[in-house]
Amino acid sequence: MVPMNRVRLVRDTPVRGDGEFVLYWMHATRRCRFNFALERALHWAHATSKPLVVLETLPITYPWASDRLHAFTLQGMHDNAARFATTEVTYYPYVEPTPGEGVDLPSALAEHAAVVVTDDVPAFLRRPHGNVEPRMRPRVEAVDSNGLVPLGVPERPYPTAYSFRRLLHRELGDHLAESPLVEPLSDLGLPSLGKVPPAIAARWPAATPELLAATPTALTALPIDHEVGVAPQRGGARAGAIALDHFLTSRLSRYARDRNVPDEDATSELSPYLRAGHIGAHDVFWRVAEWAEWAPDQLRPEDRGSRSGWGMQEGGADFVDQLVTWRELGYNMCQHRHDYVDFSSLPTWARDTLSDHADDPRPHLYTLEELAGGHTHDRLWNAAQTQLRTEGRLHNYLRMLWAKKVLEWSESPEVALDVLITLNDRFALDGQDPNSYSGILWTFGRYDRPWGPERPIFGKVRYMSSKNTARKVRVNRYLERYAPAHRPGAPSVVD
């Protein structure tokens, strides 16, 4: 059973006996495994003895819609189509061909439904879809599959990772006992609808196999940004599962030692799959727990707030802290503050010190276009931006430096924040995500503390430099890969 603290009643009306099917509108938790919302929809289908229709939509109006972001999502829809085809569930993938074309589809399909289940996410992730559920006629439930702890459990935004980690160490054991089903689609025994109502299919045609395959021809036909090309990293549940297997077998044992070393590339590379909903936090967590031979009773109450409180061997504990503490801390902020991504959301000390130094001379100023192209005097920064622009990802440790330098090279902290969000959301496969925004705002002091000595531009905000980074961690192979010194016009130094 889905825990009721993960179910939010959006429209409180009786289940319609004359409904033709149960509708699950999938738009964020885009997977068939470890999915509380799918599990809840199946509960209603069994309770009403009605078929289940899964509508998965891809709007065109989300910020920075591009070949890269569309293809990654479409590859996930392709995997879902293949999985649902082996069941009695009717899967209906819809890709909006022009802005606004698909706005009324969920409501139109809901007119035929006995009950509607949908994904519950922080409000900003719903922007492309609008707030249509309260206007639907049937009962509507939104179900939270975002993290290990339900969104509603923390009753306030937490200011530090330490304080949030204390909450997790106290609460997590109980919530892990209520994990979603691994394979909710096994042995369904449901009636099958076969096809959606003909008028719906005619008005909003389902995505073609070519479109679900994200072929160049299909992408070119859509009014999206074609300058941001498809990333080498493939999207979808199958690619996510392969990436997780690779991480567990080849990288996790050296994660604690090498995760901050760009030359070693020991990171998980799972954040795009978590962002797109192609893989779930429970799935990743339980696989890591199995690798570490860990059980919930190994949580250490006496170490609450400390990374050692996970009671897990080195590597596993370091990664789980990223997966759970830092990721869900970002969701916590987005859940409780409407200004989660604004300068106003920073701690008072950070706003004050950055404002005090807003008029300090900047040694370099770059335009958004120069930064997007990786055209600065700093070879290491250019390498990081090149990786982001070409691959849609950025090494986790260099992401901190990447953001700190933009703060240093912008005319004001507010301009720097806008530039970073633009670069991240346009190019990153894990952009437009609570975890991404946590990383960006950390640059400006969120979840951090004042640091000394007080410096120009940064004030008491933590400072980073490319030279110190290159001395601290190995970057030679990374530089040669993304910013070769022999490239014409390339900077010859790391500044």
Secondary structure, 3 states (H helix, E strand, C coil): CCCHHHEEEEECCCCCCCCCEEEEEECCCCCCCCCHHHHHHHHHHHHHCCCEEEEEEECCCCCCCEHHHHHHHHHHHHHHHHHHCCCCCEEEEEECCCCCCCCCHHHHHHCCEEEEEEEECCHHHHCCCCCCHHHCCCEEEEEECCCCCCCCCCCCCCCCHHHHHHHHHHHHHHHHCCCCCCCCCCCCCCCCCCCCCHHHHHHCCCCCHHHHCCCHHHHHCCCCECCCCCCCCCCCHHHHHHHHHHHHHHCHHHHHHHCCCCCCCCCCCCHHHHHHCCCCHHHHHHHHHHHCCCCHHHCCHHHCCCHHHHCCCCCHHHHHHHHHHHHHHHHHHHHHCCCCCCHHHCCHHHHHHHHHCCCCCCCCCCCHHHHHCCCCCCHHHHHHHHHHHHHCCCCHHHHHHHHHHHHHCCCCHHHHHHHHHHHHHHHCCCCCCHHHHHHHHHCCCCCCCCCCCCECCCECCCCCCHHHHHHHCCCHHHHHHHCCCCCCCCCCCCC
